[in-house]
Amino acid sequence: MIYDYIVENYKNGEPIFLSELPGESKDYLRQEMKKLVDEGKLERLYNGVYYLSYVTILGTKGKVSVDKYIKKKYLETDGKVSGYITGLQLANKYGFTTQNPACYEVCSNEASTKQRKQEIDGNTIVIYMPVVSVTEENQVALQFLDLMSTLDKYSEISGTELKNKLKKYVELAGIDFSIVKKYLSLYPDRVYRNIYDGGLMGELV
C-alpha cells in the first residue's frame, strides 16, 4: 500500500522523506520502508531518507538526485522557502568564476550549528546557519549579500567587466535593494567595499 503511494507520487532519483509519507504510526512506516529496502524496491540514502530502486538507460544502478535532495531538505522545506545556494557554486552560476565547486554550499534554516558537513552518496554538502531566518521575501537579498561577502575571494574578473556582470546578476536575480539595506549591517565591512567596487553603491542610496 505504501509502495503504491510512493510509485504514484515520486520519480526516479527523487528523495523520499519518511516525515512526508502518510500514516499515523512512524514506527509502522519505518518497518514498511525497511521491508521495501530488503525487497530491493527502495534504496536507503540514510536514516529517514529513501529513493526508488531503478536502473539507468546505461544499465547501471540509479542514484538519488543530490540537487533534488538539497532543494527538498534545505532550500524549500515543507514547501516553504528555507534557504539558498551560496559560496563558489553561486559565484560560478552567475559567471564570476570558472572554478567548479568541490562541494555544495547552502545557507539554510535547517542548520543546527554555524557550519556542518554532510556526506550524501559521495557528495559533500556544507550547511551554514543564516544571519537571520530565510524567507521568501529576503532569500534573494541574503544570497546577494553572501555573494558580496566572498566576491573578492572568488571572482576572476574585475573593473568594468565585473561591474557589468554584477548589474546583470542584479537584474536576473531581481535584487530589491530596499530589502538588502535591512540586513546590510549584519555582514562584514568588506561587503560595503565590494558593493562600492562593483559600482552598485548608488542602488543603496
VOPAGU-2260 file (C-alpha; in pm, 1 decimal, decimal comma):
REM VOPAGU-2260
SITE   aa  ch    i         X         Y         Z
SITE  MET   A    0       0,0       0,0       0,0
SITE  ILE   A    1     273,7     249,2      94,7
SITE  TYR   A    2     475,8     132,7    -205,8
SITE  ASP   A    3     184,0     210,3    -439,2
SITE  TYR   A    4     167,3     559,1    -289,8
SITE  ILE   A    5     541,6     609,2    -342,1
SITE  VAL   A    6     533,1     491,1    -705,1
SITE  GLU   A    7     242,2     724,7    -779,1
SITE  ASN   A    8     397,1    1029,2    -611,1
SITE  TYR   A    9     773,8    1002,7    -659,1
SITE  LYS   A   10    1001,1     987,3    -962,6
SITE  ASN   A   11    1328,7     803,4   -1006,7
SITE  GLY   A   12    1609,8     980,5    -823,6
SITE  GLU   A   13    1372,1    1184,2    -607,8
SITE  PRO   A   14    1440,7    1168,4    -233,0
SITE  ILE   A   15    1160,0    1029,2     -19,2
SITE  PHE   A   16    1147,1    1162,1     336,4
SITE  LEU   A   17     982,6     939,5     593,9
SITE  SER   A   18     837,1    1250,7     758,3
SITE  GLU   A   19     631,1    1338,5     449,4
SITE  LEU   A   20     469,9     997,8     398,3
SITE  PRO   A   21     108,9     942,6     511,5
SITE  GLY   A   22      42,2     729,4     816,6
SITE  GLU   A   23     -18,4     790,9    1186,0
SITE  SER   A   24     247,3     548,6    1308,5
SITE  LYS   A   25     605,8     634,7    1213,9
SITE  ASP   A   26     724,3     306,8    1364,7
SITE  TYR   A   27     496,6     115,7    1129,7
SITE  LEU   A   28     620,2     326,4     837,0
SITE  ARG   A   29     983,6     253,3     925,8
SITE  GLN   A   30     909,5    -118,0     932,1
SITE  GLU   A   31     737,3     -98,8     593,7
SITE  MET   A   32    1023,4     103,0     442,9
SITE  LYS   A   33    1279,8    -143,0     578,1
SITE  LYS   A   34    1080,8    -425,8     422,8
SITE  LEU   A   35    1078,3    -246,5      84,8
SITE  VAL   A   36    1454,2    -188,6     109,3
SITE  ASP   A   37    1508,6    -557,9     189,1
SITE  GLU   A   38    1295,9    -649,1    -112,8
SITE  GLY   A   39    1506,7    -422,8    -335,0
SITE  LYS   A   40    1219,0    -189,3    -418,8
SITE  LEU   A   41    1368,5     105,5    -232,0
SITE  GLU   A   42    1719,7     227,3    -154,0
SITE  ARG   A   43    1801,8     384,1     181,7
SITE  LEU   A   44    2005,1     702,2     146,0
SITE  TYR   A   45    2041,6     746,7     520,6
SITE  ASN   A   46    1818,5     745,8     826,5
SITE  GLY   A   47    1470,1     858,7     726,3
SITE  VAL   A   48    1551,6     924,3     358,9
SITE  TYR   A   49    1494,9     679,4      72,8
SITE  TYR   A   50    1457,7     666,7    -304,6
SITE  LEU   A   51    1312,8     423,8    -556,8
SITE  SER   A   52    1538,8     147,7    -685,8
SITE  TYR   A   53    1584,5     183,3   -1060,9
SITE  VAL   A   54    1822,8     106,1   -1345,8
SITE  THR   A   55    1950,5     377,0   -1582,2
SITE  ILE   A   56    1941,9     351,5   -1962,8
SITE  LEU   A   57    2308,2     252,4   -1939,7
SITE  GLY   A   58    2213,8     -45,3   -1728,0
SITE  THR   A   59    2371,9      94,1   -1412,8
SITE  LYS   A   60    2210,6     128,9   -1072,3
SITE  GLY   A   61    2024,3     456,9   -1041,4
SITE  LYS   A   62    2119,4     712,6    -778,6
SITE  VAL   A   63    1939,2     979,9    -584,8
SITE  SER   A   64    1947,7    1333,3    -728,0
SITE  VAL   A   65    2163,5    1536,5    -488,9
SITE  ASP   A   66    2016,9    1860,2    -629,8
SITE  LYS   A   67    1663,6    1740,4    -552,1
SITE  TYR   A   68    1770,4    1627,5    -206,0
SITE  ILE   A   69    1924,6    1968,8    -129,2
SITE  LYS   A   70    1619,8    2152,4    -260,9
SITE  LYS   A   71    1375,9    1949,7     -54,2
SITE  LYS   A   72    1587,3    1929,9     261,7
SITE  TYR   A   73    1747,2    2274,5     277,1
SITE  LEU   A   74    1600,1    2518,2      25,1
SITE  GLU   A   75    1224,5    2451,6      26,0
SITE  THR   A   76    1145,8    2268,2     347,6
SITE  ASP   A   77     782,2    2157,6     364,2
SITE  GLY   A   78     716,5    2361,4      50,1
SITE  LYS   A   79     834,2    2689,8     206,2
SITE  VAL   A   80    1148,8    2885,0     115,9
SITE  SER   A   81    1407,8    2798,8     381,6
SITE  GLY   A   82    1749,9    2853,8     225,7
SITE  TYR   A   83    1966,1    2929,3     -75,8
SITE  ILE   A   84    2278,7    2818,7    -261,4
SITE  THR   A   85    2592,2    3010,7    -164,2
SITE  GLY   A   86    2972,5    3006,2    -192,4
SITE  LEU   A   87    3168,4    2907,1    -500,9
SITE  GLN   A   88    2865,7    2741,0    -659,9
SITE  LEU   A   89    2677,6    3073,2    -654,0
SITE  ALA   A   90    2974,6    3264,4    -796,0
SITE  ASN   A   91    3010,5    3003,8   -1071,0
SITE  LYS   A   92    2639,0    3007,2   -1156,3
SITE  TYR   A   93    2644,1    3377,3   -1240,2
SITE  GLY   A   94    2977,1    3372,9   -1423,0
SITE  PHE   A   95    3207,4    3538,5   -1170,4
SITE  THR   A   96    3438,2    3236,6   -1178,0
SITE  THR   A   97    3502,4    2932,6   -1396,7
SITE  GLN   A   98    3608,5    2725,0   -1095,2
SITE  ASN   A   99    3390,2    2422,3   -1037,5
SITE  PRO   A  100    3294,1    2376,2    -672,4
SITE  ALA   A  101    3420,4    2063,6    -497,9
SITE  CYS   A  102    3115,5    2062,3    -272,5
SITE  TYR   A  103    2764,9    2201,9    -242,0
SITE  GLU   A  104    2726,3    2502,5      -8,9
SITE  VAL   A  105    2388,4    2607,1     125,9
SITE  CYS   A  106    2262,7    2853,8     382,1
SITE  SER   A  107    1951,4    2712,4     545,8
SITE  ASN   A  108    1710,0    2747,9     835,9
SITE  GLU   A  109    1760,0    2372,9     878,8
SITE  ALA   A  110    2116,7    2430,1    1002,5
SITE  SER   A  111    2152,2    2336,8    1369,8
SITE  THR   A  112    2505,7    2473,6    1402,5
SITE  LYS   A  113    2700,2    2762,1    1246,0
SITE  GLN   A  114    2854,1    2523,1     993,8
SITE  ARG   A  115    2845,3    2149,2     937,2
SITE  LYS   A  116    2919,0    1897,2     665,2
SITE  GLN   A  117    2703,6    1616,5     536,0
SITE  GLU   A  118    2809,3    1338,0     302,6
SITE  ILE   A  119    2537,9    1222,3      61,9
SITE  ASP   A  120    2610,8     947,8    -188,5
SITE  GLY   A  121    2972,5    1057,0    -230,8
SITE  ASN   A  122    2889,5    1429,6    -235,8
SITE  THR   A  123    2978,7    1681,5      33,6
SITE  ILE   A  124    2720,3    1937,8     140,5
SITE  VAL   A  125    2828,0    2224,0     365,3
SITE  ILE   A  126    2534,7    2376,4     553,3
SITE  TYR   A  127    2565,0    2724,1     704,8
SITE  MET   A  128    2334,7    2892,5     952,7
SITE  PRO   A  129    2188,7    3215,6     804,1
SITE  VAL   A  130    2232,1    3553,9     975,0
SITE  VAL   A  131    1852,1    3567,6    1004,1
SITE  SER   A  132    1577,2    3321,7     919,5
SITE  VAL   A  133    1544,5    3282,4     541,6
SITE  THR   A  134    1202,2    3366,2     398,6
SITE  GLU   A  135    1054,0    3407,6      53,1
SITE  GLU   A  136    1084,6    3785,1      97,3
SITE  ASN   A  137    1452,5    3803,2     199,3
SITE  GLN   A  138    1601,9    3497,4      26,4
SITE  VAL   A  139    1736,0    3681,2    -280,6
SITE  ALA   A  140    1870,2    3974,6     -75,8
SITE  LEU   A  141    2055,4    3748,3     168,0
SITE  GLN   A  142    2200,9    3546,7    -119,9
SITE  PHE   A  143    2323,7    3869,8    -279,3
SITE  LEU   A  144    2486,9    3980,8      46,9
SITE  ASP   A  145    2651,6    3637,9      80,1
SITE  LEU   A  146    2794,8    3677,0    -269,1
SITE  MET   A  147    2921,5    4025,9    -193,0
SITE  SER   A  148    3096,4    3896,6     119,7
SITE  THR   A  149    3300,9    3646,4     -85,3
SITE  LEU   A  150    3322,8    3818,1    -425,2
SITE  ASP   A  151    3681,5    3936,6    -378,5
SITE  LYS   A  152    3774,4    3579,6    -288,5
SITE  TYR   A  153    3607,2    3400,8    -580,0
SITE  SER   A  154    3579,1    3647,7    -868,7
SITE  GLU   A  155    3816,8    3602,1   -1162,8
SITE  ILE   A  156    3704,8    3928,6   -1324,1
SITE  SER   A  157    3745,5    4291,6   -1221,2
SITE  GLY   A  158    3692,6    4651,2   -1333,7
SITE  THR   A  159    3428,2    4723,8   -1595,8
SITE  GLU   A  160    3370,1    4354,6   -1667,5
SITE  LEU   A  161    3290,9    4290,6   -1300,7
SITE  LYS   A  162    3055,7    4590,1   -1282,2
SITE  ASN   A  163    2866,9    4478,1   -1593,2
SITE  LYS   A  164    2842,8    4122,2   -1462,2
SITE  LEU   A  165    2709,6    4243,1   -1127,3
SITE  LYS   A  166    2447,1    4462,8   -1292,8
SITE  LYS   A  167    2334,7    4165,3   -1498,9
SITE  TYR   A  168    2318,1    3949,3   -1185,4
SITE  VAL   A  169    2111,2    4213,9   -1004,7
SITE  GLU   A  170    1865,0    4218,5   -1295,6
SITE  LEU   A  171    1846,0    3839,6   -1336,0
SITE  ALA   A  172    1803,2    3772,3    -965,4
SITE  GLY   A  173    1564,1    4063,0    -914,8
SITE  ILE   A  174    1754,3    4217,4    -622,7
SITE  ASP   A  175    1542,2    4455,7    -415,3
SITE  PHE   A  176    1789,2    4696,3    -252,5
SITE  SER   A  177    1530,7    4819,7      -2,7
SITE  ILE   A  178    1541,6    4469,2     145,5
SITE  VAL   A  179    1921,1    4447,1     110,9
SITE  LYS   A  180    1951,7    4760,6     329,4
SITE  LYS   A  181    1765,5    4588,4     614,2
SITE  TYR   A  182    2035,4    4323,3     651,6
SITE  LEU   A  183    2349,9    4506,9     540,4
SITE  SER   A  184    2463,2    4577,9     896,6
SITE  LEU   A  185    2468,9    4204,2     975,0
SITE  TYR   A  186    2750,8    4148,3     725,4
SITE  PRO   A  187    3123,9    4233,4     743,8
SITE  ASP   A  188    3264,3    4566,3     619,9
SITE  ARG   A  189    3407,5    4408,6     304,6
SITE  VAL   A  190    3050,9    4378,6     174,0
SITE  TYR   A  191    3030,7    4760,3     157,2
SITE  ARG   A  192    3366,1    4769,6     -23,0
SITE  ASN   A  193    3264,0    4504,6    -275,1
SITE  ILE   A  194    2934,0    4681,5    -340,3
SITE  TYR   A  195    3123,5    5007,3    -393,6
SITE  ASP   A  196    3388,4    4847,6    -617,8
SITE  GLY   A  197    3110,9    4676,6    -811,7
SITE  GLY   A  198    2950,2    5010,4    -895,5
SITE  LEU   A  199    2632,4    4936,7    -700,5
SITE  MET   A  200    2662,7    5195,4    -423,2
SITE  GLY   A  201    2409,1    5417,9    -597,4
SITE  GLU   A  202    2147,2    5145,0    -553,9
SITE  LEU   A  203    2177,2    5172,9    -175,6
SITE  VAL   A  204    2132,0    5548,6    -159,5
